[in-house]
Every structure is written in C-alpha cells, then in structure tokens.
Amino acid sequence: MSESAVVAWELDGIRMEGTVVRPAGDGPFAGVVMVAGSGPTDRDWCSPLLPGTNGSARLLAEAFADAGIASMRYDKRASGPHVMDNVAQLVGKLSMQSHVDELSAATRAFAAEPSVDPSRIVGLGNSEGTLQVLRYATSVQPIPFVGIVLAAPPGRPIRDVLMSQLALQAAQIPDGAELLPLVRAAADRYTAGRPMDPDPRLPDSVRQVLMSFEVPANLPLARELWSESATDRLPQVEIPTLVLIGGNDVQVDLHADGDPLQAAAAGSTNVTFAFPPRANHVLKHDPRTPPQVAASAGNEYNADGTTLDPEALAVILTWLRNCFAGCISTTG
C-alpha cells in the first residue's frame, strides 16, 4: 500500500506542483526526486507530443513505494497542465540554471514533508533531466543529494545526439540519406551563432525539431543545451552515481554516449554503470530490435500496457538500497 498527495510551492511568482508518493506508515522514509526530460514532458514523463498517459515516472514512484522509498515527481514550469499560464512569464528566462532552481525548489518541498528523511534523498533524472541533476549535484544546495541516478544521460553534446536521432528518422523515409547534409548545414549555422534557416526541402517534422531550438520561449536554454553533455560534469560528482543506458534506447546510444561517459568516469569509484539490454529511453521494456524501436519514433513510450524494464528496475532498486544503507539518517 502507498499514499499519494499533490504538493505545491511557488518559484519566482509561479506556482509549481508535484506528486509525493510514500509507503504506508509513519516514516521518515528515504526518498527520490525525479526530473523529467526535455520539452513539455510532465511529472509522469508523458508528453503532449506523444500518445498515451502511462508514464514511466508514475510507474517508478509506485515501485519505489512498494520498496519502502518515498518519491517526488514534479512539473517543470514549462510543462504540465499550467504551461500555457506560465509561458508569458518564462520567455527569455528558461536556462539550465532556471531548471536547476526548479529542482532545488522541488527538493526543498519534498524534504519538508513529515514522512521524508531530508538527509537521505537521491536525485533521478531522465535524458535532459540528467544534466539538471548533475548541475545540482555539483553545486551547493540547501538539501544535498546523497546519490544520483542518471537514466539515459547524453554522453555527447546535445547537437550530436540530435543529429543521430534525425539520421535515424531520415533512414525511415525515401531518399532520407540525401537530406542529411541539409540537416547538418542547419546545425552548423546554429553552432556558429547564426539562425538555423532549415532548407524547405526537409520534412516538416525535421524542420520543426530544428526550429524549436530558436523559439524565443526556449532561449537561452536551447543554446546552452546545444553544446552540453553529461561528460562535462560527471567527473566532478563525488557522491554515489548510477548511470543507466538501455540497449533499446535509440535516442541515447549505448556506445556513442556510454563510451565517453565511461571514459569520463574512469578511476571514479563512486560511479556505477548498467546497460539493461531491453530497456528503452524511458526505462520501459521493449523486446523489439533497435531498428524497429527507431521506426516507432517513441510513439509507444507511454502506451497502455507498457511496463518498466524489470532488469533496469532491479538495478535501480538494488543501487538505491545500497546508497541509502550507506547514509546516516539525521532523523533517527
């Protein structure tokens, strides 16, 4: 049995909300704060850009509660049901630091819950959310994390990850390979500080992805993300860290991202790596081949009936138990 409650707080005059799920009983419980990935991905890790409402963060929260661990998952100010109310206040203010500020505020709200042990909180990020978790873990915060979980962290700059993703999409359409130089040209212009100006011959879906990096509401965040990767800060992390990349993740690659991350962590005894072979980008179990997963463009991520990858979940739960066991609770 578990108990769930919506909590709210304000950051820079904007109301934020999150969902706390905790095991039955008095606690205080060790806890996990979960950080969603890019774009309008909400607290459950669902997106209006993808079908389905069966988000991985909600499933993780339920699994954590079953294991005796509390959790907080929250909507960033540019996601969730109140995004349209917030957009006008966020234009030109979205940045990596603003997202870290959101994570910090959410963690403080979580730590203030009577059932939560504030001295035993782990940060868990997915995809772009791993970059925010890393920034939090390598800065001075009111509530320090005792460990972090990085699920599908980009080991390459986001521009390189994006090019790989668009190359996979191009492979699914006729003459797609001939369009790739046009994509690279747009990316090179953006890297040089000029407008993307994507070629009109590119499919609308590809043009929209490229142009999203120039939407005023996304700046300066988009330009910061363009050149950032998890390898930048991973060597600076001194607390226990778990890095997971699924073998069926077609957005973050097992080798193209995993290899530089392992190189960055070489010699670090606090970093553990896991590569569950059938886990996809959002830690769901997917028995298909990577090309089949790529062809679906993530449309099954949140479909009814999809479940967390059992190997990935087991790795996370085992790691969390070990991490929390190594902490000395300040609440008795």
C-alpha positions as CSV (number, residue, x, y, z in Angstrom):
1,M,0.0,0.0,0.0
2,S,1.1,3.6,-0.7
3,E,-0.2,7.1,-0.2
4,S,-0.2,9.8,-2.8
5,A,-0.6,13.6,-2.4
6,V,-0.2,16.7,-4.6
7,V,2.0,19.4,-3.1
8,A,2.5,22.9,-4.4
9,W,5.0,25.8,-3.9
10,E,6.0,29.0,-5.7
11,L,9.2,29.8,-7.6
12,D,9.7,33.4,-8.9
13,G,5.9,34.0,-8.5
14,I,4.9,30.9,-10.5
15,R,3.0,28.1,-8.9
16,M,4.7,24.7,-9.2
17,E,3.1,21.3,-8.4
18,G,4.4,17.8,-7.7
19,T,3.2,14.5,-6.6
20,V,4.6,12.8,-3.5
21,V,4.1,9.1,-3.2
22,R,5.2,7.4,0.0
23,P,4.9,3.9,1.6
24,A,2.2,3.4,4.2
25,G,3.4,4.1,7.7
26,D,4.9,7.0,9.6
27,G,8.4,7.1,8.2
28,P,10.6,9.1,7.8
29,F,11.4,7.4,4.5
30,A,14.4,7.8,2.3
31,G,13.3,9.4,-1.0
32,V,13.9,10.1,-4.7
33,V,13.2,13.3,-6.6
34,M,12.6,12.5,-10.3
35,V,13.4,15.0,-13.1
36,A,11.7,14.7,-16.4
37,G,13.4,15.0,-19.8
38,S,13.2,17.7,-22.4
39,G,10.4,19.8,-23.8
40,P,6.8,19.6,-22.4
41,T,7.4,16.3,-20.7
42,D,5.3,16.3,-17.5
43,R,5.8,14.9,-14.0
44,D,4.8,11.4,-15.1
45,W,7.2,11.6,-18.1
46,C,4.3,11.9,-20.5
47,S,4.3,14.5,-23.3
48,P,1.5,16.0,-25.4
49,L,3.8,15.3,-28.4
50,L,3.4,11.5,-27.8
51,P,0.3,9.4,-27.3
52,G,-0.5,7.7,-24.1
53,T,-0.6,8.5,-20.4
54,N,1.2,5.5,-18.9
55,G,4.3,7.5,-17.9
56,S,7.5,5.8,-16.5
57,A,7.9,8.2,-13.6
58,R,4.5,7.3,-12.2
59,L,5.4,3.6,-12.5
60,L,8.7,4.2,-10.8
61,A,7.0,6.1,-8.0
62,E,4.7,3.1,-7.4
63,A,7.7,0.6,-7.5
64,F,9.7,2.8,-5.1
65,A,6.8,2.9,-2.6
66,D,6.5,-0.8,-2.7
67,A,10.2,-1.0,-1.8
68,G,9.7,1.4,1.1
69,I,11.0,4.5,-0.6
70,A,9.2,7.9,-1.0
71,S,9.3,9.9,-4.1
72,M,8.6,13.3,-5.6
73,R,7.9,14.0,-9.3
74,Y,7.1,17.5,-10.5
75,D,6.1,19.5,-13.5
76,K,8.7,22.0,-14.6
77,R,7.2,25.4,-15.2
78,A,7.2,24.9,-19.0
79,S,5.3,21.6,-18.8
80,G,2.2,20.1,-17.3
81,P,-1.3,21.4,-17.1
82,H,-0.4,25.0,-16.3
83,V,2.2,25.6,-19.0
84,M,0.0,28.0,-21.0
85,D,-0.4,30.2,-17.9
86,N,3.3,30.3,-17.4
87,V,4.8,30.7,-20.9
88,A,4.5,34.5,-21.0
89,Q,6.4,34.8,-17.7
90,L,9.1,32.5,-18.9
91,V,10.0,34.0,-22.3
92,G,13.8,34.6,-22.3
93,K,14.2,33.2,-18.8
94,L,14.5,29.5,-19.4
95,S,18.0,28.3,-18.8
96,M,19.9,25.4,-17.4
97,Q,20.1,27.4,-14.1
98,S,16.3,28.0,-14.1
99,H,15.7,24.3,-14.3
100,V,18.2,23.7,-11.5
101,D,16.3,26.3,-9.5
102,E,13.1,24.3,-10.1
103,L,14.8,21.1,-9.0
104,S,16.1,22.8,-5.9
105,A,12.6,24.2,-5.0
106,A,11.0,20.8,-5.6
107,T,13.6,19.1,-3.4
108,R,13.0,21.6,-0.6
109,A,9.3,21.0,-0.8
110,F,9.9,17.2,-0.7
111,A,12.3,17.4,2.2
112,A,9.7,19.4,4.2
113,E,7.2,16.5,4.1
114,P,7.0,15.0,7.6
115,S,7.3,11.5,6.1
116,V,10.5,12.2,4.3
117,D,14.1,12.0,5.7
118,P,15.8,15.1,4.3
119,S,19.2,13.6,4.9
120,R,18.5,10.6,2.5
121,I,17.3,12.0,-0.8
122,V,18.6,10.8,-4.2
123,G,18.1,12.7,-7.5
124,L,17.0,10.7,-10.5
125,G,16.9,12.3,-14.0
126,N,15.9,11.1,-17.4
127,S,17.6,12.3,-20.6
128,E,17.9,16.1,-20.5
129,G,16.9,15.9,-16.8
130,T,20.2,14.1,-16.1
131,L,22.0,17.4,-16.9
132,Q,20.0,19.2,-14.4
133,V,20.6,16.5,-11.7
134,L,24.4,16.7,-12.5
135,R,24.4,20.5,-12.1
136,Y,22.5,20.2,-8.8
137,A,24.9,17.5,-7.5
138,T,28.0,19.6,-8.4
139,S,26.8,22.8,-6.8
140,V,26.0,23.9,-3.2
141,Q,22.3,23.2,-2.4
142,P,20.2,23.6,0.7
143,I,19.3,19.9,0.5
144,P,22.3,18.0,-0.8
145,F,21.6,14.7,-2.6
146,V,23.2,11.6,-1.2
147,G,23.4,10.0,-4.6
148,I,22.1,10.4,-8.2
149,V,20.7,8.1,-10.9
150,L,21.3,9.2,-14.5
151,A,18.9,7.4,-16.8
152,A,19.7,7.8,-20.5
153,P,22.3,10.7,-20.0
154,P,23.7,12.2,-23.2
155,G,27.4,11.4,-23.3
156,R,27.8,13.6,-26.4
157,P,26.8,17.3,-26.9
158,I,23.1,17.6,-27.5
159,R,23.8,18.7,-31.1
160,D,25.5,15.4,-31.8
161,V,22.7,13.4,-30.1
162,L,20.1,15.3,-32.2
163,M,22.0,14.6,-35.4
164,S,22.0,10.9,-34.6
165,Q,18.3,11.0,-33.9
166,L,17.4,12.8,-37.1
167,A,19.7,10.4,-39.0
168,L,17.6,7.5,-37.7
169,Q,14.4,9.3,-38.7
170,A,15.8,10.1,-42.2
171,A,16.6,6.4,-42.7
172,Q,12.8,5.7,-42.4
173,I,11.8,7.9,-45.3
174,P,12.6,7.7,-49.1
175,D,15.8,9.5,-50.1
176,G,16.3,10.3,-46.4
177,A,20.1,10.0,-46.6
178,E,20.2,12.7,-49.2
179,L,18.6,15.1,-46.7
180,L,21.2,14.7,-44.0
181,P,23.6,17.2,-45.5
182,L,20.8,19.8,-45.3
183,V,20.3,19.0,-41.6
184,R,24.0,19.3,-40.9
185,A,24.1,22.6,-42.7
186,A,21.4,24.0,-40.5
187,A,23.1,22.7,-37.4
188,D,26.4,24.2,-38.4
189,R,24.8,27.6,-38.9
190,Y,23.3,27.4,-35.4
191,T,26.6,26.3,-33.9
192,A,28.2,29.3,-35.5
193,G,25.6,31.5,-33.8
194,R,23.5,32.2,-36.9
195,P,19.8,31.2,-37.5
196,M,19.2,27.6,-38.4
197,D,17.3,28.5,-41.6
198,P,16.5,24.9,-42.3
199,D,16.1,24.1,-46.0
200,P,12.4,23.9,-47.2
201,R,13.1,20.5,-48.8
202,L,13.4,19.0,-45.3
203,P,10.3,17.2,-44.0
204,D,8.1,19.4,-41.7
205,S,8.8,17.2,-38.7
206,V,12.5,17.7,-39.1
207,R,12.2,21.4,-39.7
208,Q,10.1,21.8,-36.6
209,V,12.7,19.9,-34.4
210,L,15.5,22.2,-35.7
211,M,13.4,25.4,-35.4
212,S,12.4,24.5,-31.8
213,F,16.0,25.5,-30.8
214,E,15.2,29.1,-31.9
215,V,11.8,29.6,-30.3
216,P,12.1,32.6,-28.0
217,A,10.4,30.8,-25.2
218,N,13.2,28.2,-25.3
219,L,16.1,30.6,-25.1
220,P,18.7,30.8,-23.7
221,L,18.2,27.2,-22.6
222,A,18.4,25.8,-26.1
223,R,21.7,27.4,-26.9
224,E,23.2,26.1,-23.6
225,L,21.9,22.6,-24.3
226,W,23.3,22.6,-27.8
227,S,26.9,22.1,-26.5
228,E,26.3,20.4,-23.1
229,S,26.7,16.7,-22.3
230,A,26.8,14.6,-19.1
231,T,30.5,14.0,-19.6
232,D,31.1,17.7,-18.7
233,R,30.2,17.3,-15.0
234,L,30.3,13.6,-14.3
235,P,34.0,13.6,-13.3
236,Q,33.1,16.3,-10.7
237,V,30.5,14.2,-8.9
238,E,31.7,12.9,-5.5
239,I,28.5,11.1,-4.3
240,P,27.4,7.6,-5.4
241,T,26.2,7.7,-9.0
242,L,24.3,5.2,-11.1
243,V,24.4,5.6,-14.9
244,L,21.9,3.5,-17.0
245,I,21.6,3.3,-20.7
246,G,19.2,0.8,-22.2
247,G,20.2,-1.4,-25.1
248,N,17.0,-0.4,-26.9
249,D,17.4,3.3,-26.3
250,V,17.5,4.9,-29.8
251,Q,17.9,8.4,-28.5
252,V,20.9,8.0,-26.3
253,D,23.2,5.3,-27.6
254,L,24.8,2.5,-25.7
255,H,28.2,3.1,-27.2
256,A,28.2,6.6,-28.7
257,D,27.1,8.0,-25.4
258,G,28.0,5.2,-23.0
259,D,31.7,5.0,-24.0
260,P,32.6,8.7,-23.4
261,L,30.7,8.6,-20.1
262,Q,32.7,5.6,-19.0
263,A,35.9,7.3,-20.1
264,A,34.9,10.4,-18.1
265,A,34.3,8.3,-15.0
266,A,37.5,6.2,-15.4
267,G,39.1,5.9,-12.0
268,S,36.0,7.1,-10.1
269,T,35.0,4.5,-7.6
270,N,31.6,6.3,-6.9
271,V,30.2,5.7,-10.4
272,T,28.4,2.5,-11.4
273,F,27.2,1.7,-15.0
274,A,24.4,-0.6,-16.1
275,F,23.2,-1.4,-19.6
276,P,20.0,-3.4,-19.4
277,P,19.6,-4.8,-23.0
278,R,15.8,-4.4,-23.4
279,A,15.3,-1.1,-21.8
280,N,14.3,1.9,-23.9
281,H,14.8,5.6,-23.4
282,V,12.3,5.9,-20.7
283,L,13.2,2.6,-19.0
284,K,10.3,0.6,-20.4
285,H,10.8,-3.0,-21.5
286,D,10.9,-3.3,-25.3
287,P,11.6,-6.7,-26.9
288,R,11.9,-5.3,-30.4
289,T,15.1,-4.7,-32.3
290,P,16.6,-1.2,-32.2
291,P,15.6,-0.5,-35.9
292,Q,12.0,-1.4,-35.0
293,V,12.1,0.8,-32.0
294,A,13.6,3.7,-34.1
295,A,10.8,3.3,-36.7
296,S,8.2,3.9,-33.9
297,A,9.7,7.3,-33.0
298,G,8.9,6.7,-29.4
299,N,5.1,6.6,-30.0
300,E,4.8,3.5,-27.7
301,Y,6.7,5.0,-24.8
302,N,3.5,5.7,-22.8
303,A,1.1,3.3,-24.3
304,D,-1.3,1.4,-22.1
305,G,0.2,-2.0,-21.0
306,T,3.8,-0.9,-21.4
307,T,5.8,-1.7,-18.3
308,L,9.2,-0.8,-16.7
309,D,12.0,-3.0,-17.8
310,P,12.5,-5.5,-15.0
311,E,16.2,-5.6,-15.2
312,A,16.5,-1.8,-15.2
313,L,14.1,-1.5,-12.2
314,A,16.0,-4.2,-10.3
315,V,19.3,-2.4,-10.8
316,I,17.9,0.9,-9.6
317,L,16.2,-0.6,-6.5
318,T,19.4,-2.5,-5.5
319,W,21.5,0.5,-6.0
320,L,19.1,2.7,-4.0
321,R,19.1,0.3,-1.1
322,N,22.8,0.2,-1.0
323,C,23.1,4.0,-1.3
324,F,20.6,4.7,1.5
325,A,22.2,2.0,3.7
326,G,25.4,3.9,3.5
327,C,23.7,7.1,4.8
328,I,23.5,8.1,8.4
329,S,20.0,9.4,9.0
330,T,19.7,12.6,11.0
331,T,16.1,11.9,11.9
332,G,16.6,8.8,13.9
